[in-house]
Amino acid sequence: KNEVEQSPQNLTAQEGEFITINCSYSVGISALHWLQQHPGGGIVSLFMLSSGKKKHGRLIATINIQEKHSSLHITASHPRDSAVYICAFTNAGGTSYGKLTFGQGTILTVHP
Amino acid sequence: SAVISQKPSRDICQRGTSLTIQCQVDSQVTMMFWYRQQPGQSLTLIATANQGSEATYESGFVIDKFPISRPNLTFSTLTVSNMSPEDSSIYLCSVVYMNTEAFFGQGTRLTVV
């Protein structure tokens, strides 16, 4: 079993819809990251969370440490949000701070 | 924040040859990470590049195939040696500062023919 599972793997939405992507993990973590990857391959960090909730523009990320679960929400989705969204975590403890373990990604397509 | 300049952005290489990928960070960082993303897959860690010591490789990756240099705290290279079509992937470098988000290079899209 993977240490991090994302759902759904593929998501299609109409412009304006509210979108939720889920991430569950099975180990103790130091922080959880939400990342966005565009078709060219470049990756941009959206959020880093260790507790609670963060908001940036139309994006909201939440994490429940006890349930080992995080969600990424996009309000009023737009075609430019089409990308692959990846959750990743850094392990609690250890010496390689910054080493990320990645989920398999969610391919989001938003149609006009 | 950090800005990472990664080159080349893409290359098409003949099998049996080697390609060196460079990452330059605009601030000092202790550890840099090299990842591979095979087509349709998520990212997998190749190795952790430490300044002043040998890189630490993950299971399934060896130094002879993926030699890494880390001459200072802002620069690292990854070489993909004796390439085969199975090495066709996106390669990315990354840094994470304590209590901050992760930063990535732009990625190198490698095609081996």
Interface residues (C-beta under 8 A of the other chain):
Chain A: A31 H33 L35 G40 G41 G42 I43 V44 S45 F47 M48 I86 A88 T90 S96 Y97 G98 K99 L100 T101 F102 G103 Q104 G105
Chain B: M31 F33 Y35 Q37 Q41 S42 L43 T44 L45 T48 T56 I90 L92 S94 V95 V96 Y97 M98 N99 T100 E101 A102 F103 F104 Q106 G107 R109
